[in-house]
Amino acid sequence: MGTIGIFVDRQTLSYSKKLSMLMRFREVAESLGHRPYFIFPVELKKIVKLDGLLIRSRTDPLNVSYVAARMATLHGIPVIDNPEAIRVCSDKVNMYLHLMQAKVPIPRTELLVRKEIVPSDARDCFERLGSPVVLKEPSTSYSNRVKKVHRVEDFLQTAHAYLKMADELVVQEYIESEEDWRIGVLNGRFLFASRYVLPRESDQEQAVDSEEIPYYGIEMMREDEVPGGAIDLAIHACKVVGSGLFSVDIKERKGNMYVIEVNDNPSLESGEEEFYPDISERIIVELLG
């Protein structure tokens, strides 16, 4: 049995659903005989005394959560999520390069540097990828700074706005999907499944306020309700990115599956445990064995 640190911050604790899930992790860890503690950003020095670290605050190489992950790794302490997974998933350019090198099916994707954001290159993008195209700022999360554009003028305006935050942009073909799947994966094994659905109009503003994916809700699905191809593709994409806890966004169109992105440190407050009641236990067991 060991000591588990659950790394949190004020934002993590500000939503009742997130807090409930944190308490569930603590309860499960205790039921397995472990000693769980919440670790806050001002308590980084406590990490070296842990047997395992579970990060449940927003991950980004510029956030203190990354420092916590790095500290754990340097001291040989198992951590979910590990620094490498954070680095790859927090930079969409890095993530797509990994996926493209491994020939994971994704929408046709191009990476543009600042000098290529000119009218002629924008027109070339539309010719190669079709219209509309999707522009992404590499550090985007929760679908922020992701925009579908139809015209060269909109392309340039959006690209220049995103270039204030990055030196390189992601440009992708737009795929009108029939289904949008969200598959959870834990160290190369299926964890949960859900799909994105348009929420009721009254819930759309709430979805933005609660930092869920804007304008989309999540509907949990049983494993046997999801195409096996989506699950296999999600597991493959995660192995390309690294080890840890991930969710994978997949679009399905005419029987074809496309990975849209791989996310580390996925939220688990949308009913995952109702459909998959062993989620917390599997994560704790994976962390400490």
PyMOL commands that set and color helices and strands:
alter all, ss='L'
color gray80, all
select helices_A, chain A and resi 12-14+16-31+41-49+64-74+83-89+92-101+114-116+119-129+152-162+201-209+223-225+228-241+272-275+279-288
alter helices_A, ss='H'
color red, helices_A
select strands_A, chain A and resi 3-7+35-39+52-55+79-80+109-113+133-136+146-149+168-173+179-186+189-197+217-221+245-253+256-264
alter strands_A, ss='S'
color yellow, strands_A
deselect
rebuild
show_as cartoon
